[in-house]
Amino acid sequence: MAKKRYVQVGIGGRAEFFYSAIANHYRETSELVAFCDINQTRMDYANKLLTEKYDYPAARTYKHDEFARMIGAEKPDAVIVTSVDRTHHTYIIQALELGCDVITEKPMTVDEAKCQQILDAVHRTGRQVRVTFNYRYAPHHTKARELIAKGTIGDVTSVHFEWLLNTQHGADYFRRWHRDKRNGGGLLVHKSTHHFDLVNFWIGSEPDTVFAMGDLLFYGRENAENRGVTKFYDRATGNPNAKDDPFALHLDENEHLKAMYLDAEAEDGYRRDQSVFGDGISIEDTMSVLVKYKNKAQLSYSLNAYLPWEGYRIAFNGTKGRIEMQVVEQSYVNAGGDKALEGAVQGVSILVFPMFGEPYKAEFERGDGGHGGGDPVLLNDIFGVPVADEFNRAADHVDGARSILTGIAANKSIRTGQAVKVDELVKFYDGK
């Protein structure tokens, strides 16, 4: 079998997840040939990891304005997109038009206009876009889909979904580029796309109507001032005011973060260690969303980014009973440590409550690796030899769009105070 050739654009914190997989486990089926980024220092560091950590040949490097030249010179089968969210559509569309398939990190893009451009490009070119929803592959999430699909609790009528980000992982979104809503669509798009995709995946339906509220109630300078904070700083590294702040990230204390960000600042000015209690934060940290689905099921969803533990609680109510799932996850800082710890499960339980029977614990085979054991399965599905999947966990551009449209509609609802009809945001082609 001929190896598939890959190039990767955007060599920041999420990039190593993909290029290390090719270098580590999928050399027989896949080949990474080039990197593309705005920052040469960061690409050079990624190549150092490739050669020294993974014993893999260095990738050729191209600056971000050489993307089309890279495609012409390297002739890849597919482009891996791990750039800043607001640029996803640019690289996805160019790649499709230059004859490549695409593998993109979530979210596929950040607003309805960019989403429509991607849908149009897929329709126009006939190429494929794959969105890497690793949470679909976590064994406990697959088990929930299996239980619902076989009618364990009848027809699902409502879902209550509460996601907790703690003061390590949750705070991290307010230190980096995500703090500007233009870059990632806020947490309801950047983070919640995982969660809204899971609901679509679990109940086999699509969002119809969305109403939401959201605000910045913990992070940001004004909130800190109101709590009596008196010491402020712009960035943590090297600032004495950040010395004892548990929310501070000191780049010079982590070799990997220093090489990837601090040493690369001179090229693009990006600061990875901004204060979470600074000015200029335009995303929410406290969000509540109501969704009605086309199958009439209802979702009540909340996301808070400053809580004492990391994880989530989900309850599925149906015509024949109820399923409750609770998951406690390992906290982490993006690119700050072992990739296998990102979203790793510390504890999980699934309880089934039949309407007229004794409750019982649903058993499932536990998985190893990041995101509840979903990461290794996803990576094999992308770069290895995929196996038959009765649960259809592979996500395409339609799945990518359906997930972000809930968050995009929620953002619009927060702005306007009105409920939003999802079908009015974009046009699909024959349901796709």
N, C-alpha and C positions, 0 to 999 in steps of 0.2 A: 504494500500500500504506500503510495507516494505521501511524503510528509506535506502537511499544510504549512504554508508560509504566513507568518504574522508580523505586522508592525504594530507599535503601540504609541499612542499620542497622549501626553499628560503623564509625567513621571514623578508624581507627588506621592502622598502617603498611601494611596490605595494601589499603586502600580505594581509593587513587589508581589502582591497576592497573585497576580497573573503571570508575570515573567518568571517568578520563582517556580511556579507549577510546571511550566514548560521546561525549565532548566533542570528541575529535580526529578520529575516523574514521567514526563511525556516527550522525551527526546526521540522516541521511535515513531511518533505520529505527528509531531509538531516541531516547528522551527521558528525561533524569534530572530529576525534579521535587522530590525532598525527601531530606534527610538525617535520621537519627535516631541519637542518641548520648547517653551519660551526661554528656559534656563539651561545653559550649557553645563554649568557646575553640577546641577542636579543630575543631568544625564551622565556626566562623567562618574559621579558617585554610584549611580545605578550600574554602570558598566564595571566598576570596581567590585560591587557585590556579585555581579554575574561571574566575573573571572576568579575572584578570590574565595567567595563564600560558596558558590555553586559549581565552580570549575566548568564554566560554560563560555563559549566565545563571546567577546564583546560585540554589542550591537552597533551598527553604524548610526550616526547621530545626525539629525536634521533640526533646524530651528523651526518654530511654529509657522513662519511664513514660507517654508519650503515643503509644506505638506504635499502639495500636488507633485512636486518634483520627486519626493520620496516614493510616492505611489508609482510613478513612471519608472523610476530606477530600480525599485525593489520588486515590483510586480507581486504584491502579496495576495493571498487568497482572501484574507480578512484583516480588518483593522480593529484593534482593541482600543476603546475610547475610555480613558480614565482621567480626563482633564477636568477643570472646573466646570460645574454643572451647566452654567449659562453658555458654555462653548460646545456642549455635546452636539447640538443640532448642526453646527457648522461642519464639524468633522464627519458626522454621520452622513449628512447629505453629500458632501464632497466625495466621500469614500464610495457611496452608492453610485454616484454619477460617473466615477472613474472605474466602475466595474468590480468593486469589492463588496463582500458581505461585511457585516459589522457585529462586533460583540461590545456592548456598552454597559458600563456601570449604571446602577440606578442613581438618581432618577433619569429616565430617558431624556427629558429636558425639563424646563422650569415653568413654562406658561403655555397657554392655548395656541398662541400664534406660532411659536416654534414647534409645538406638537403637530399642528396642521402641516407645516412645511415638511416634517419627517414623513407623515402619512402620505403626502403628495409624492414625495421622492420615492418611497417604496413602491407605490402604485405605478409611477412613471418608469422606474428602472427594472422592476421585477426582482431586485436583490433582496437579501434577507437581513433582518436586524434581530439580534438576540439580546435580551435584557437579563442580567445576571442576578436573578432573585434567589440567592442562596438559602433564604429562610424557607422556601418551599420544600427544600430537600432535607431539612432537619427531621429526624425520625418521629418526633412527637407531633410536628405539624402534619406530616404525612398520615400519621395515625388519626388525627382529628378529621382529615379529609376522608379517610377510609370509613370511619364511624358514621359520619354524616351521609356519605354516598350510599351506604348500605341500609340507610333508614333507621339507624339505632334510636334516634329521637324523633322520627317522623320528618315532617317538613320543618325546616328552621324558620321560625317566625321573628326572632330577634337575637341580636348579639350585643353583649356588653364587653367592651375591650378597653382595658386600662393599662397604659404603658408608662413605666417609670424609668427616667434617666437620672442617674445619681450625680453627686457633685464632683465626680471625676470625669466620667464620660459625657454627661450632660453639659457640664461647664465647657468642655472642649469645643463645642460648636460656637461658643461666644468668644473664643480666643482667635479664631482663624477666619478665613474668607467667608465662611457660612454666615457670619454675623451681619453681613450685608444681604438683604433679601433679594437684591437683584442677581446675586451670584448663584443662589441655590433654591430660591422660592420659599425660603423659611423652612422650619422643621416639618410643617405639614406636607411639603413636597419632598425635601431632601431625605428626611428620616421616615416619615409616615408612609411614603410610597411602599415600603416593605409591608406595612401593616394593612394598608388598604388592598394591596395585592393579595395578601393572605386571605382576607375576607372574601374577595372575588373568587379566589381559588377554592376556599372551603365550601362556600354555599352555591357555587356554580351560577353566579348571576353578575349583573353589572349595575353600577350606581345610576340612579335616576334623578334624585333630588337631594341637595346638600344644604344644610344650614350650620353655621359655625360662629363661635366667639373665640377671641384670642387676645392676649395682651402681654406686655413685658412687665412682670410683677416682682421679679427677684433680681435679675441681672441688670446691668446698666448703672450709670453714676447716680441718677436721681434716686433710684430705689436704695442704693447703698447709703446715700446721704440721709435719707429718711430713717434708716436703721441706726444712724449715729456713726457711721464710718467717717474717719477724718484723714486717713492716709490713702492717697491715690497715686497711680503711676500709669504711664502710657504702655510700657512693656515691662515684662518681669525680669528678663535677663539683665543682670548687672545693676538693678535698681534696688537700693536699700529698703525702700518702702514695701517691696515685694518679698523681703527675706522670710517673714513669718506668715505670709498669706497662704492658707491652704488651697486657695484657688489659683495660685501662680504656677506657671510652667517655666522652668529655667532650662533653656535650650543647651546651655554649656555644661549641664549636669548629665546629659544623655548623649552618648557618642553618636548614635544614629540620627537623632534630631539635630544635633549640631552640624553634622556633615550634610544633611539633606536641606536644612533651612538656614541656620545661622551663617554657615560658610557660603551660602548661595545668595545672600541678601543683596550684595553689591550689584548683581545683574538686573534684578527686577523690583527690588524694594519691598518684597513681601515679608511681613513680620508674622511669624507663627505663634508668638507668645504674647499677644495683646491682652490687656487687662479685661476681664469679664465685667468689671465695674467701671468701664470707661464710657465715653460718649460715642455716638455713631453707630449704635446697635439698632438695627431696624427689623429684627426678627422677634417673634414671640417666644416666651418660655412657658406659657400656660395656655392650653388650648382645649376646647371642647367642640365636638362635631356630632351632628345628627345626620344620618344618611338613610334614605329610602331606596331600596333596590327594585329592579324591574320585576322580580318575583314576589314583591310586596314585603319582603323581610326588612327589618329595621336594625340600624346600628347606632349605638351610643358609644362614643369613643372619646378618650381623654389622653393627653400627653403633657407631662410636666417634666422639666429638665433640671430640677434642683433637689431631688429627693434622697432620702437616706440609703435606699438600696436600689439595685438595678434589676429590672425584670418586668413581668407583666402578668395580669390576670385576665382571663377570658371566660365568658359564660355564653353557651349556645342554648337558647330555649327553643323547644320544638313541640309539635303536636303530640309527641309520645314521651316527652321527658326533657332532660337537661344534661349538658356536659359542662364540667368546670375544669379549666386548665390553669395551673399556676406554674410559672417558670422564674427562677432566680438565675441571673446571668453574672458572669465574671465581668467586673468593670475594667475599663482600659482607656488609654489615650491613643488616638490614631497614630500609627507609625512609631509608637513609643516602646514597643516590645515585641514579644513573640506573636506572630500572626495567628497562631492556633488559639490564642487566648481571647481574640476578638469575638465577643458574643458567645464564648464558651459557657456551657450550662453547668451551674453548681447544684441545682436541684429542680426537678420537674415532677409534676403529678397530674394525671388525668383521671377524673372521677365521673362516672356515668350514673345518673339518677333516673331510672325508668319511672314512668308515671305511676305504674301500679306494680312495683317490684322493689327488691332490695338494691340499694346503691352498691356499686362495685368499682374497683380500680382497673382501668384499662392498661394492659401490659403492652409494651413495645420494645424492640431491640434498640438499645442505646447506641449512639454514634460518637465517634471521637472527632476532634478537630473543632475549628471555629464555627460560630453561628449554629450552635447546637448539634454539631456533627454534619451540618449541611454542606460546608465548604468542600470537603473531599469528593463528595458525590457530584456536586455541581461541576467541579473542575474536570472530573473524568467524563462527564457528559459533554463538556465543551472540547477538551483537548485530547481525550483518550478515545476508547472504543465504546460508544454508548450502548447500554443494554435496554431491552424492552421495558417500558415504563407504563404500567397500567394507570398511573395517576397523572400522566401528562404534565410533568413538572416543568418542562422546558418552556420558557416564556418568550414570546415574539413581540413585535412592535405593537400589536393590538393590546396584549397584556400590559406592556409598558405604558401605553396611552391610558388604558382604563384605570391603572393604579394612580398615575399622577393627576388624572382629571378630577378625582375625588379631592385631592389636596388643592388643586388649582381652583376648583369650585369653592372650597372652604375659604381660601384666601379672598376670593371675590365676595363671598358672603360676609367675611369680617369687615371688608372695606365698605360694603353697601348696607349692611344690616338686613339683607333680604335673602330668602332662599334662592338657590341657583339650580336651574335645570341643566344637567350635564350634557344632554344631547344638543344644546344650543351653543356649546363651546367649540366643537370641531365637527367636521364631516368625515365619516368613515366611508370606505368604498365596499359596497355589498357586504356590510357588516364587518369588514376588515380594514 
